[in-house]
Amino acid sequence: DVKVTQSSRYLVKRTGEKVFLECVQDMDHENMFWYRQDPGLGLRLIYFSYDVKMKEKGDIPEGYSVSREKKERFSLILESASTNQTSMYLCASVPITYMNTEAFFGQGTRLTVV
Amino acid sequence: GQQLNQSPQSMFIQEGEDVSMNCTSSSIFNTWLWYKQDPGEGPVLLIALYKAGELTSNGRLTAQFGITRKDSFLNISASIPSDVGIYFCAGQLRAGANSKLTFGKGITLSVRP
């Protein structure tokens, strides 16, 4: 079974702190994604990466950055956390197959910024 | 960014009832996926659809890829309490490198015992 693991289930951080959310997948997938999930807004794409050291902005990249130094690990960074970044963060990985595509999600990190 | 249309935001049904959910888009997709998210967890894939007109079942779940490639539906038969959760549809235009999934906002399903 594919496993996508996010480093924390729950985090509480202070405004202005630098926050790192880590995601690791064990199936050698090329594509990895970070989403945030808010009530009534669904899943919104923050950033994605299709290869090591490659990154692309999603729909809401402001206030975030990412790092992909190794294929299995994709990190989301909040340079200076703000209260409006309180949310559920979901990481997903997707293999490059030209026939079928399924995104595998981690269990989520619920971040609260106080 | 583009999103798929799922409505209503919430549905309330009685245990044992069937329920159907639609997902529509203004543009075509070549893959449709249905996910379920339990409270406090990440979404888990229920059904994947890869061909227009395809009808696929997974236990009590049935999903169809619309013939126009702009819609899909998910049907749950004989609902049970553990069916509660958020149901997301997702569409993808093309697979492979640099591909993205577009998600609906999700439908929260409640099942009354």
Chai-1 contact restraints between the chains, C-beta under 6 A:
chainA,res_idxA,chainB,res_idxB,connection_type,confidence,min_distance_angstrom,max_distance_angstrom,comment,restraint_id
A,G42,B,F103,contact,1.0,0.0,6.0,A-B,restraint_1
A,G42,B,K105,contact,1.0,0.0,6.0,A-B,restraint_2
A,G42,B,G106,contact,1.0,0.0,6.0,A-B,restraint_3
A,L43,B,F103,contact,1.0,0.0,6.0,A-B,restraint_4
A,Y50,B,A97,contact,1.0,0.0,6.0,A-B,restraint_5
A,Y50,B,N98,contact,1.0,0.0,6.0,A-B,restraint_6
A,D59,B,G1,contact,1.0,0.0,6.0,A-B,restraint_7
A,L90,B,G42,contact,1.0,0.0,6.0,A-B,restraint_8
A,I96,B,G96,contact,1.0,0.0,6.0,A-B,restraint_9
A,I96,B,A97,contact,1.0,0.0,6.0,A-B,restraint_10
A,Y98,B,A95,contact,1.0,0.0,6.0,A-B,restraint_11
A,Y98,B,G96,contact,1.0,0.0,6.0,A-B,restraint_12
A,T101,B,T31,contact,1.0,0.0,6.0,A-B,restraint_13
A,T101,B,Q92,contact,1.0,0.0,6.0,A-B,restraint_14
A,T101,B,A95,contact,1.0,0.0,6.0,A-B,restraint_15
A,E102,B,L45,contact,1.0,0.0,6.0,A-B,restraint_16
A,E102,B,A48,contact,1.0,0.0,6.0,A-B,restraint_17
A,A103,B,L101,contact,1.0,0.0,6.0,A-B,restraint_18
A,F105,B,G42,contact,1.0,0.0,6.0,A-B,restraint_19
A,F105,B,P43,contact,1.0,0.0,6.0,A-B,restraint_20
A,G106,B,G42,contact,1.0,0.0,6.0,A-B,restraint_21
A,Q107,B,E41,contact,1.0,0.0,6.0,A-B,restraint_22
A,Q107,B,G42,contact,1.0,0.0,6.0,A-B,restraint_23
A,G108,B,G42,contact,1.0,0.0,6.0,A-B,restraint_24
